C-alpha cells in the first residue's frame, strides 16, 4: 500500500485480485484498484466504510483533488473507498489495446460478459471481506452505480449497512427497448428547452449538420464526424450546465478560410473530446447489456427504437425547415465505425448484442422483503434514467425512501454533492 496526502486528507492506494468469473473462483483472476480516503486527523480512527460506485458503465471512480463534491461531507464520518469497477481506471482496464490479449471476437465477447453489475457486486463483497473484517459498509451509487447498488440489495444485503442512490434506480424488468422508448421523448423535451433558451442554435445546428452531410469530415485522431455523430453531442443536455456548454460549442463552429467557411479547429477538438469513447470504451460496448435479462437479445435497441421517432432523423430534419434534434444517452452500431477507439471492438459488440442468455439482474421478491436502509435521490425528468421507472422500483423495494427533486440534474452529486449526500444520509437514518 502507498499512502500520501492532499490538503486535509490521507489517501491510500489499495490493490486487490478477484476471479474474472466468480462462479469459477479457482480460474483466472483480474486486478482491482480502490483509493481509500480518510480525513487527515482521523487516519488511525476506527471509522465505518463507505464505498462509492461511479456511473457509467465504463468510468473509473472520480479522481478528486481534495474535498470536492460529496467527499468533504463523507469523510466527516466515513473511511471512503473510491472503487474502480472492473475494466475501468486501474482495475484491469478494457480497451482496444488490451482486449486483443483475450483472443478473437468470440473470446473478447466472452470476457466482456463478466463486466456487468452482477460481477461488480461480487467484487465489492470480496473487497469488503478484506477491508472491514466482515463489517457491513455503506454504498453510495451514482447513476449506473445505483444499478449496481440495486443488484447488491438483491443478492448480498448481508454486506450492507445502508444504500444511498443518486439518479440510479433502474427498472427491475424493463428491456433495453423499453428504456429507449421512454428515453427519446425525454430527450426531445431537452432539445425543446435548449432551443427555447438559445433559439440561435437552431440555425447553427442545421448548418453544421448540412456541412457534415456534404462530405467526409475527420476529426483529430481519425474520428469521423457524421451528422448522426454530431447529433449525439446531445448527451450533454442531461447535466446541469450541459445546455450552456453545447451552446458555446456551436457558436464558434465555423471560421472563414481561403477556401470558404470551414469547421474550426477549436470546434473539431471540442467535439472530439465530447464524443470519443477512448477513455471509456466499456460504456459503448456494454451500455445496452446493462439492461439485458429475460432471454432476449438487446440487438441494438437504441437504433431500432429510434426508427419509431422519425423526428430524430437528421436527413429528414435537413430536408425540412425544423430544428435538428440532438440525441442523448444511446449507443448505435455506427459508433463502432466513426470512433477509432471502438472500431476494433465492433465484432465483439455485435456478439454481445446478439446474446440471449444474460442472467437476471434483480430479485424482486428479495427486494420486496428488504431490511437495509435505502435512500434514493430521483431527479425530476432525469434525461438518463427514466423517472417513472425509478419510482416504480422505489415502490418495489421495501423501506426505500425517495427524495424527488428538480433542484438538481443527473450530475447533482458531482456539483452539489455535500447537500445531496447529507439529505440521503438523513433519509436513510429516518431523520427527516
Secondary structure as UniProt FT lines:
FT   STRAND          2..6
FT   TURN            7..8
FT   STRAND          9..19
FT   TURN            22..23
FT   TURN            25..26
FT   STRAND          29..39
FT   HELIX           40..42
FT   TURN            43..44
FT   STRAND          48..53
FT   TURN            56..58
FT   TURN            69..70
FT   HELIX           71..74
FT   TURN            75..77
FT   STRAND          78..84
FT   TURN            86..87
FT   TURN            89..90
FT   TURN            96..98
FT   HELIX           99..102
FT   HELIX           105..112
FT   TURN            113..114
FT   HELIX           117..131
FT   TURN            133..134
FT   STRAND          137..142
FT   HELIX           144..155
FT   HELIX           157..159
FT   STRAND          160..166
FT   HELIX           176..197
FT   HELIX           200..213
FT   HELIX           220..222
FT   HELIX           227..231
FT   HELIX           232..238
FT   TURN            240..241
FT   HELIX           242..251
FT   STRAND          254..257
FT   TURN            258..259
FT   STRAND          260..263
FT   HELIX           265..275
FT   TURN            278..279
FT   HELIX           281..286
FT   TURN            287..288
FT   HELIX           289..291
FT   HELIX           301..306
FT   TURN            307..308
FT   HELIX           310..312
FT   HELIX           314..319
FT   TURN            333..334
FT   HELIX           335..338
FT   HELIX           340..343
FT   TURN            344..345
FT   HELIX           346..354
FT   HELIX           364..368
FT   STRAND          373..379
FT   TURN            380..381
FT   HELIX           387..396
FT   TURN            398..399
FT   STRAND          401..405
FT   TURN            410..411
FT   HELIX           412..415
FT   HELIX           417..428
FT   TURN            429..430
//
